[in-house]
Structures are given as C-alpha cells and as structure tokens.
Amino acid sequence: LNETKKAGYAVDEEVFKKGLVDLKTSLQNQQIQKNNTYEGNRRAFVLYVLSEIGEGDLGLSNNLFEYKDNLNLFAKSYLAMTFHNLSNKGQDSASGVKNNIDVLKRDIISRAKETPRGAHFEENRHDYAAFDTDIRTDALVLQMLVKIDPQNPLAQKLVRYLLMAKKDGHFASTQETVTGLLAFIDYLKINR
C-alpha cells in the first residue's frame, strides 16, 4: 500500500491504518526463535515496511540484528535498508546503526557470485513462504545497494544479470517482476 501511495495513487486511509496496526501487532505477538528462519525473514520485511512509512523501531531492529546469521540474504537486505531508513530519520545516535549497516552489507556482498554475465546471489535455503527466489534476492540486494552504497560497482553487475535473467521478456513470477521493477526504478533514479 505504501508503494501505491508513493506512486501517487489513492489508498483508503482506514485500510492503510488497519494494515499498520496489523504489522505492529504481528511483531509483538511473535518472539524470535534462534533457528526459526521464516520468522526472522518475515520480521525483517515487516520492520522494513514500517521504517519506510516512518514507523521504524530501532529496538526491534537491533534485536533482529543479533540473529542476522539465521537470516536469508533477502532479509539481510531488508534489515540493512531498515537501518538506513532509521539513520535518515535521526534514530542512529549511539546505537551502532551505521556499523550494523556495514556488517550486513559486507556479509551480503561477500556472497556475490560474479560471472561474465554480471553478478548474482544464491540463497543457501529458500523461504518459499516469503516467495523467495534467487532472482528476487538479486533485486532486493540491488535495491539495498542503491539505497546505502549507490556507487558500489556490484550494482551495475546486478542490473546486467537481472536483465539477462528474464525469459521471453519477463521474470518467472510476479514477485520477481515486482521486486525487479522496484529495484530498476531505484537504480535509474540514481543513475540517469
């Protein structure tokens, strides 16, 4: 809904508020369990969405950072973007937010696989409940790099790989398509 609003389309405010309440409630009702990858991945997405609308939670983000080794790459990208959003909102004083961003970015980038076609990522395990695919992960890593390190040379390599990954002009799923398009839009805004 937030992306729809940002694009200039009307969104029913009551529906938006109800969604916000549901997201916040979902964070309060679930405890992070060390080996529950799905819950950590889901939490990273929810925290990112909340940070995008100015409702980020530094404490919950820091708590999830402690479990970063159990997160998929796409979730680490969401968490890095969450910390970036929080730092832009002035919630980074004495909290190590910039360090957390650097740690997550380094961890993600260290997993890049570079080929003559560009660069891409491969998840160790897919979280199908979160519509996780390697192409979707590539797009989210691109989005993360554009936000927090727009001059990183890996971004251009990811774009090249994503453009070549399409089959017959499209990606394999709607999730890959939406995530890819959002990443391309962010990339083009920076690199015109």
Secondary structure by P-SEA (a helix, b strand, c coil): caaaaaacccccaaaaaaaaaaaaaaaaaccccccaaaaaaaaaaaaaaaaaaccccaaaaaaaaaacccccaaaaaaaaaaaaaaaaaccccccaaaaaaaaaaaaaaaaccccccccccccccccccccccaaaaaaaaaaaaaacccccaaaaaaaaaaaaaccccccccaaaaaaaaaaaaaaaaacc
